[in-house]
Each structure stands twice: as structure tokens, then as C-alpha cells.
């Protein structure tokens, strides 16, 4: 999300309260349709654009293709086409909200299980278990590692602030203070459905699978299953 009004770039990682932040800052004012969220990675916004860095590795090449494809396709939300100049990219406050990968994956699973359109678009069986779901879809689509959204063309994470879903109220207040705005109410814009502690019971093998698959972001973002996740073992 790019906000010229407030002078920031928000990297919206799926299932990390990003829709609530976009709603609070008016990103949906021109659209109430499906697909109104801005899930562009930092590479898809970064300026100046360097063709040499763009072909540095596979991930850079893929995001360069996405970058130009997004520029030319139609958007249900015109705010998703906003761009920045090189000076704005340098000067705007760049931030994101991250989430521990165990709960983020489960939240996306719950979202898919209640949404037939997601099931159709991503070919998700409507009766698939979370254990099977994460093994099938880990690393693809919305379940790409969070580092995918955060790394620039130098393959470094160079944002001004990384907040955490697990301390959302505190970090959201810090973001608003940094921007010099009153803290707008943070609505629960997209819900994965009601869940209780018992809903988050998974096998130890699945916990270990997520830990291994997303080891890079766990280390980078300083996450620990016992401390940060609401999941418990069966």
C-alpha cells in the first residue's frame, strides 16, 4: 500500500492484519470489491528500478515480471496502482506487520476453508486437513515465506519498521506516532472465522515441518513456537 497523504509504504503480507491497516488509512475508500488489498512486495514498488539487479537471481526476475504485469492489468481498487518516485521511495516511512509462520499458515488455511472462491482459484480440496494443506501449499501463493514480500532487489530487508501481529496494538500505535497522526480505529477487516484454542491443535510433525520450511524467516524475525504461537500438539 502506498499512501501519498500520509507519506508511507506499507508492505501487506497476507494474514498479518494488513487489511485492517489498509482500511484504517483509507486504502479501500474507492473500492469495496474482492481483491481490494495491495499485496505488492517491496520489489514491486522499489525505485529507482535497476535492470541489472532485476535479473540478479530467480526471485528478482519473478518479481520484475509481476511488477510490470501489475502495472498494466486493471485493478478493482485504483489505489493498488499508485506508484512512487525514487525520492518518495527513499523518504517515505516503510513498514510492515509480520506474524509467526505457524499461526499465519493456519489462518490462511481457515480462510480458504470458508471461501469456495479461494478453493476454486487455488485448487484447494474443500475437505483437506491442515496437515495435508501445509505440505501441499507451503511456499506458494499467500504462503510464500514472508521474506518474499520484504526483501528488496539487493535481497536485503531494509524497512524502517517491522511490527508484529503478536503485539499489534502496541506496534500500530508506534506506527501512527511515527507518522504524526492520531491512531485511527483498527477494524477487524478480514476474519478467518471464529476459532478456539482447541482449533489450533496440530501434530508435532506439522509443527516441525513449518519450523523447517520457514526457518529463514523464523530466525530473521526472531520467532519461537513455544513463545509466539497459539498452537498446541494433538
Helices and strands as residue ranges (DSSP letters): E 2-3, E 8-11, H 18-24, G 42-44, H 51-54, H 58-72, G 78-81, H 86-91, E 93-98, H 101-113, H 116-121, H 130-137, G 141-143, H 146-150, E 161-164, G 165-167, H 168-179, G 197-200, E 201-202, H 204-213, H 215-220, H 225-228, E 232-233
